[in-house]
Amino acid sequence: MKPPCDQGVVRSLSADAPCTAQAGRWILAATILGSSMAFIDGTVVNVALPALQASLHASVVDVQWVVESYGLFLAALLLVGGSLGDLFGRRLVFLIGVGIFAVASIACGLASNIQQLVIARSVQGVGAAFLVPGSLSLISASFEEKSRGQAIGTWSGFTAITTAIGPVLGGWLIEHASWRWVFFINVPLAAAVIAISLWRVPESRNADAGHVDWLGALVATVGLGGVVYGFIESTSLGWHQPLVYGSLILGFGLLIGFAFVEDRISSPMVPPALFASRGFSGANLLTLFLYAALGIFFFLFPMDLIQVQGYSTTAAGAAALPLILLLFLLSRWSGGLVTRYGSKAPLIVGPLIAALGFVLCAVPGVGAGYWIGFFPAFAVLGLGMAISVAPLTTVVMSSVAQERAGAASGINNAVARVASVLAVAILGIVMVKLFSSSLNRSLRGAVLPPGILQYVRSNQIKLAGLDVPSGLDAQTAALLRASISHAFVFGFRIVMLICASLCVASAAVASLMIPAKTDQLI
């Protein structure tokens, strides 16, 4: 799902190249299609993970990298992408991002093994880091204040619709064609965006833009990459491997060093002074917890629905529609809550409702029906997020002075993406350990043919994608399948309860750090 503060990024900047009404329609078309590619890819790929596991014989570590390689480069380079647009031209950087994204999508679709796919996904993340801020800054530069609200509403509405349709369409393509079409579908969209942009979208840039923070970007990327690599690979290599603990030490060291780097350069991409605002710091900590929970949820729930519950990929893609539609339909109502009650109360209540949604996600067992088992969880989770997102954007925007609102919104947007990356890396380990523990317990007293127990133990890293060996008698095969499914549900339930705890922590942060009234502006 989309991270917070996209609208804040748009609202924070003045229009330095106001467009005509006719040009505005073309600018919105280009930015909607461009943004939709990145948003859709973030959700559709999760639905494709079980198919990727089966087709490329991948473990959960492999599919973690498929998700993480994209998210890592997008999160680390997002703010750099915005700076490049201001400096060299917003349309130019937007088009470069679209082009990189399209070429990488073709490479993803043609990948013959998991390593090629991970490399291509990394390049996709770089393209998205130019594309996403480019689309937002084009809207900012092109629409004056009086027409900007309508432009934001149009952009938000259409991107919400495409984000909702994307997993359903992607699931249908996976079911009736191949997972490769999930990536190939980006190519005609990119061609349309490039054509519209070259034909109808004017160029603009910020004459007062500072230097690009290349050092900060390098330190953040390598640091985040080291942490993610260490956590993910610990599942297969073990904590005792020098490559694992060395990566963690390097990663955490560089992330700590990142704060010192940003404090000592003239044009930092993350100005440390912003965090002097208690409200801004609280909003980002709240975002880290809340979007970490969402990140691991969207990684695991398609596996649960497809590999354990037996859903088709189309049905799994449609399962989250209540959540996405509630976010879209209640966004205006949520904004009204801010006007009536301020931001603090909704930011306490919203995450608590989301926590209840995650608790409900932990209830369904193997064979649970959608309308009784999963629909209530998605609906409650959607309500909680709908209550949370608009107040979160408001706090970020109101905690800093107007000239720093763009940087503040971009940072909060990046924090949401970093949270998802870290959650999939860290809670992915938790899921594997819980699955292995439960599966080993259930098979402890079972009488299995020689070598089968060893096969199961050596392939536990595939989670519910673990294949039952052929040649087993029907009773033994059924026992093994049931044990695998119940082990996955056991781990999924615990992780969902951890997600609920993260949401409660978000509410606690809001209670302690979000001011009842606007902070003194920094």
N, C-alpha and C positions, 0 to 999 in steps of 0.2 A: 504494500500500500504506500501511498505517497507520504513523504515525511512532512513535518510541520513547517510553517513559515515560508512556503512557496509564495503565498499571497503577500507576506511581509516583505519579501525581496522586491516584488513588483511595486508595492506602495511606497517603498522607502526612497526611490530615486525620482528625480524630476525628469520631465520629457524634454530632452535636448534636441529632438528632431520630430516635432509633432507631425502626424500623418493626416491625410485627408480621410474622409469616411470610407471612400472606395478602397484606398490603400490599406486602411485598418482591417478590412475584412480579409484581405490576402495575408497580412501579417499574422492575424489570428489563425488562419488556416495553416500557415507554415509552422507556427509555434505549437499549435495543438497536435498536428501530425508528428512533429519532431519530438515533443515531450512524451507523446503517447508511446512511441517506440521504446523509450527508456523505461517508462512506467510498466508497460505490458511485459517487457522482458523480465522485469523483476518478479512478476507473479507467475507468468507462463512457465518459466524454466523450472520453478518448484514443482509444478504439476507434471513436468516431463521427467523428473528425477527417477521415479521407478522404471520408466521405459529406458532411460539411460543406463541404469544399473543392469537391466536385463540384456540390452543390446551390446553394451561395451564391457560386460562382465566386471562391473565396478563395485568397489566397496563403499561404505558410507564415507570413508575418508576421501575417496575420489570424488564423490558427488558434493561433499563439503567444499572441495576446491573449485568445483564448477560454479558454485554460488559465491564463494569467498573471493576468488580471483577477480570477479567482476566488481563486487562490492568494495573490495579493498582499494582498487585504483580509483573508483568513483568517489569514495569517501575522502581519500587522501588528496586528490587533485581537484576536487570540486571548487574550492576557493581560488585556486590558481586559474582554473578555466574562466571564472568570472573576471579576474584581473586581466587576463589576456584579451578578453573581449573589449574591456574598457580601453585598453592600450592600443590594440591593433585593429579594432573594428569588430563590432558585435556580430554583424552578419557574417563576416569572414570566419570568425572563430566558430560560430554556430554551424556554418557550412562544412568547415573542416571536421567538426565533431560528427555531423551527420554522415560525411563520407567515410570517416574511420569506422563508425558504427556499422555502416552498410557492408564494407569490405570484411570486417571482422565477423559479421553475421554470416556471410557466405562461407568464410573459413570454418565457423562453428558447424554449419550444415554439412560441410564436406569432411569433417574430422573423422578419421578412421580409427582413432583410439582416444582414450581419456586424456592423455598428455596433450595431444593436439587441441582437443576441445578446451582444456584449461588455459592454454596459451592464447587461443582465439578469444576466450572470454575475458582475459586480462586486457587485450587490446580493445575489446568492446567497452570495458570500464573506462579506459582512457578517452574513447570517443564520447561516452556519456558524460564524462566530467567537463567536456567542452560544450556538449549539446544542451544539457539541462540548464546551467546558468545562462547560456546564450539565449535560450528561448525566453527566459524570464526577463533578461535585460533588454531584449528587443521590445517586449511589451512595455516595459518601464520607459524606454526612450521614445516610444512612438505615440503614447496616449497621454493627453493632458489630464489633470486631476478630475475635471468634470465628466470625462468619458472613461476614465480608468476603471472605476468600479464596475461598469457594465462589461468592459473588456475582461477584467479578472473573472467576473461571474461566468462569462461565455467560455473562457479558457478552462476554468475549474469544472464547469458542467460537462463539457465535451471530454476532457481528459478523465473525469470520473467515469463517464459512460464507457470510454474505450478501455479503461482499466478494468471495469466490470466484465465487459464482453471478452476481453483478451483471453483469460483463462478458459472460458467456455469454448471459444473458437480454437484455442491451442489444444485443449483436450480432445476436441473433435478431430483435429488434424492428426494428433498422435494416434487416436483410436482407428481412424480410417485411412491414414496414409503413413506417416513416419514422424518421429520426433524431430527429424531434420527440418521439416516444414515450419516448425516453431521459429526457426532462425531465418529461413528463406523468405518468410512473409514480411520481414523488415525491408527487403530490397525494393519492392515497388513503392512502399511508403517513403523510403529515403529518396527515390527518384522523383516522386511528386514534391517532396519538400525542397529538394535542390532546384527543381524547375521553377516552382513558385517563388523561391527566395531570389534567384537570379533575375527573374522577370519583374517581380512586383515589390520586393522588400528593399527599402532604402538602407544604405550603410550609415552607421553612426558610431561615434567613439567619444570617450571622455577626455577632453583636453587636459584636465587636471589629474589624470590617473598617475599614480606613483609607479615605482618599479615592481616587477613581478618577484615575489619572494621564492626564488628557486631553492635557496638553501633550506628554508622552512619546509617546502614541499618534499625535498629529498629526505630530510630527517624524519618527517611524519610518515612518508611512504615506507621507508626502510624499517622504521621503528614499529609501525603497525604490522608490516609484513613479518617481521621477526617474531612478534607476539603470536600472531595467527599461525605461523608455521610451527612454532614450538608446541602450541596447544593441539593443533590438529594431528601432527605427526606423532605426538606422544602416544596416541591410541595404537598405532601399528609398530612404532620403534621402541617404545618404553621410555620412561623418564630418565633412565640411567645413561642414555645415549648422549655423547657430547654435543651432537648436532641439535638435539632437542633443548637441553638446558642452556647451551650456548646461544641458541636463537632467542630464547626467552630473556636471558640476561642482556643480550645486545638490544632486543626490542624494547624492553622496559627502560633500559639505560637511555636509549635515544628518545623515547617518549618523554622521559623526565628532562633530558637535555633540550627538547623542543621548546619548553617554556623559557629556558635561558636564551635560546636563539632568538625567539620572538621578542624578548625583552631588550635585545641589543641591536636590532636592525631598524632602519628608518621607515620601511614600509612593510610591516608584518602582516601576514594574511590572517593571523589571529591576534589582534591587539590586546595585550594583557590588561590594559586599563579598563576594558569593558567588564572584566570580572570583579572590579571594585563595586559594581552594583550587586547588592545582595539578591535582588529580584532576578537579574540576568543569570547569576550563578545558580540560583535555585531552579530556574526554568531549564537550564541545561542539564543539571543533575537529574531532575524529574524526567526529562526527555531520554536521558541515558538509560534509566531503569525501565521506563514504559516501553520504549522501542526495542530494548533488548528482549523483553518478553514477546513482543510481536515478531521479532526476527526469528527466534527459534520456533515459534508456533507455525509460521508460514513455511518453515523448512520441513517440519515433521508431519503436519497434518495431512498433506497429500499422500505420504507413505502409509499413514494409518488407514486412510479411506481406500486407497487403491490396493495395497499389498495385504492388508489385514481384513478390512471390511468387504473387499471384493467389488468396490465401485469401479465403473468405467472411468477413463480419464476425462470424458466429457462431464459426467456427473460430479467428479471430484472438482473440476474447474468451476462448476456451477454452485458448489456447496457453500462457498464463501460469499455469494451474492448478497445475502441479507446484511452482512457486515459492511460491504462496500456501499450498498444502496442506502443504508441508514446514515452513513457518513455524509453522503451526498445530499440526501433529502433533509437532514436535520442541521445542516451547517448554518443556515440562516437563523433557525431557532436557537442554536447554540450561541451565535453572536448576540442574540437578544438577552441571553442569560448574563453575558458579560455586562451589558448596559444596565441591567436591573440589579444584579447582585455583586458586580465586580468579578475579578478573575480568580481570586483565592478560593472561594467556595466551590465553583465548578471544578477547579483543579484538585480539590480534595474528593469531591463526590464522584467525578468522572473516573479516575483511576480505581476507586473502590468498586464501582459497578463493573469496570473491566476485570478486576480481580475475581468478582463473582462469576463473570463469563468464563474465565480460565478454570475456576473450580468446576463449573458445569461441563467444561471440555474433558475433565478428568473422570466424569461419571460413566460414559458409555463403555460397555465391554465389547467383546468380540460378537459380531452379529447384531449390533444395535441398529434400530431403524433411524433414518435421517430425521424425521419430523419430531420424534420423541427424544432421540438421543443427541442429535447434533444441532438442529435448528435453534432450540432455545439458547444454546451456548453462543452460537454466532450472533443471534439477535441481541443478547445482553452485552456481549463484547462490543458489537457495533454501537450500541447506545452509549456505553462507557467511553469509547473513543470519540464519538460525536460530541459528547459533552466536553471532552478534554482539549481537542485540537484548536478551536477558535480562541479560547482563553489563553492557551499556551502562546499562540502567535501574538496576542495582545500584550502579554507580559513582556515578551522579548522586545517588541516594538516600543513599548512605553518605558522600558527600564533604561534606555540610553537616549542621548540627544539625537535629533533628526538626521544630522549629517553622518551619524554612525549606525543608523538603523539598518542600512543595507548590509554592512559587515556583520552586525549582530544577528540578523535573520539568516545570512549565509552560514554563520558558525553553528547556529541551532540546527539548521538543515543538515549540515555535515555531521553533527553529533548524533543525530538520529540514525544516519547511515553507519557510522562507526559502531554504534550500539548493536545494530543488527549483525555486523561482521564479527564482533567480539562474542556475541551470544551464541552464534552458530559454532564458533570455534570452541568455546569453553563448555557450554551446555551440551554440545555434541559429544564430548568426552563422557559427560555424566550419563547421557542416554546409552552409549555403548556399554559402559560399566554396569548399568542397571539391567540392560537386556541380557548381557552375558551371565550375570549373577542369577537372574530368574531362570534362564534357560538351563543352566547347569544344575540348579536345584530340582527342576522338574524332570530332568533326565537321569538324576542320580540313581534311582532305583529301577530304571527301565532296562529291559533286556534287549540290547541292540546287537545287530550283526557286527563282527569284528571290523574295525576301521571306521565305522559310521560315527561313533562318538568323537573320534579324533578329527574326522572331516567336519563335523559340526563345530567343534571348538576352534578349529583353524579358520573357519569362515564366519564366525560370529560378528565380525566387523561389517558384514553386509546387512545386519539387522534383519528386518522382515523380508529383505530381498534374498535371504539365504535359501537356495534351492534344495528341495528334498531329493536325495539321490535316486536315480531310476533303479529298478530291480528290487525294490523293497516290497514286501507283501503289503496288502491294503491296510491292514490294521496298524502295522508299524509306521507306514507313511502317514496315516491319519494322525497318529500320536505325535509324530515329529512336527507336522504342520500345526497342530493345535498348540504344541509347546512353544513353537516359534511365535505364533500369533499372540498367545497370552503373555509371553515374555516382552514383546513389543508394547502391548497395552500397559503392562506393569511399568515399564520405563517411561512411557508417554504420560501416564498419570502423574508420576512423581515430578516430571519436568513441568507439567501444567501447574502443579501446586507451587513449584519454584517460581513460575511466571506470575502466579497470583501473589506470591510474596513480594516480587519485584514491583507489582502494581501498588501494593500496600505501602511499600517503601516510597513510591512516587507520591502517594497521598500524604505521607509523613513529611516528605521534603516540602510539599506545598504548604502544609500547616506551619512548618517551622521557618521557612525562608521566603515564601511569596508574600509580599506586603499587602495589607488590606487596601492601601492607597499606593499610587505610583511612587516608585523610588525617586530620590533626587537624581536628576539626569546626569549621566557621566559623559 
